[in-house]
Amino acid sequence: MTVLIDPPDWPGPRGLMWSHLVSDSSLDELHEFAELLGVPERAFDRDHYDVPETVHARAVALGAQAVSSRELLRRLVAAGLRRRKRHLPR
């Protein structure tokens, strides 16, 4: 049971770089960790939280494991928690 965070390599709002926060065991674990970290529910997107670079170090200090984006995705898929966007028919 691990919460994972990738490097803040994704450009986002307010000129900040952003990370993804996921769990490799359950969404409940992820939501509990996000609440502990002070991340608002609106930051949740299907299977992860988008978090700004300003909280990366705190997430790691609270126990999140820092991994590469590729490793984060691999472990999310392996856990069966990956939820892709549905494409609407044209």
C-alpha positions in Angstrom: 0.0 0.0 0.0 1.8 3.0 -1.3 1.0 6.5 -2.4 3.2 7.6 -5.3 4.1 11.0 -6.7 5.9 11.8 -9.9 8.2 14.8 -10.5 6.5 18.2 -11.1 7.1 18.1 -14.8 3.7 19.0 -16.1 2.9 22.7 -16.9 -0.3 23.9 -15.4 -2.3 26.8 -14.0 -0.7 29.8 -12.3 2.6 29.2 -14.1 3.4 26.2 -11.8 4.6 22.8 -12.7 2.4 19.9 -11.6 2.7 16.3 -10.4 0.4 13.3 -10.3 -0.5 11.7 -6.9 -1.8 8.1 -7.1 -2.2 5.0 -4.9 -1.0 1.5 -6.0 -3.6 -0.2 -3.8 -6.9 1.7 -3.5 -8.7 5.0 -4.2 -9.7 5.2 -0.6 -6.0 5.3 0.4 -5.4 8.0 -2.2 -8.3 10.1 -1.0 -7.2 9.8 2.7 -3.7 10.8 1.8 -4.9 13.8 -0.3 -7.0 15.0 2.6 -4.0 14.7 5.0 -1.9 16.7 2.4 -4.7 19.3 2.2 -5.4 18.7 -1.5 -8.9 19.8 -2.4 -11.3 17.2 -3.9 -11.6 19.2 -7.1 -8.0 18.2 -7.9 -9.1 14.6 -8.3 -9.2 13.4 -12.0 -10.5 9.8 -12.5 -7.6 8.0 -10.9 -5.1 10.6 -9.6 -4.8 14.0 -8.0 -3.0 16.8 -9.8 -0.8 18.6 -7.3 1.3 21.7 -7.7 5.1 21.7 -7.3 4.6 23.6 -4.0 3.3 20.4 -2.3 5.7 17.8 -3.7 8.2 17.9 -0.9 5.5 17.8 1.7 3.9 14.8 0.1 7.2 12.9 0.2 7.7 14.0 3.8 4.3 12.6 4.7 5.2 9.2 3.1 4.5 9.4 -0.6 7.1 7.6 -2.7 8.7 9.7 -5.3 8.9 7.8 -8.6 9.2 8.6 -12.3 6.1 9.3 -14.3 6.6 6.0 -16.2 6.9 4.0 -12.9 3.8 5.8 -11.5 1.8 4.8 -14.6 3.1 1.2 -14.6 2.1 0.7 -11.0 -1.3 2.4 -11.4 -2.1 0.0 -14.3 -0.7 -3.0 -12.5 -3.0 -2.2 -9.5 -6.0 -2.2 -11.8 -6.8 1.4 -10.8 -6.1 3.2 -14.2 -9.2 4.9 -15.5 -8.8 6.2 -19.0 -10.9 9.1 -20.4 -13.9 7.9 -22.4 -13.9 9.2 -25.9 -17.3 10.4 -27.0 -18.5 9.3 -30.4 -18.2 12.0 -33.1 
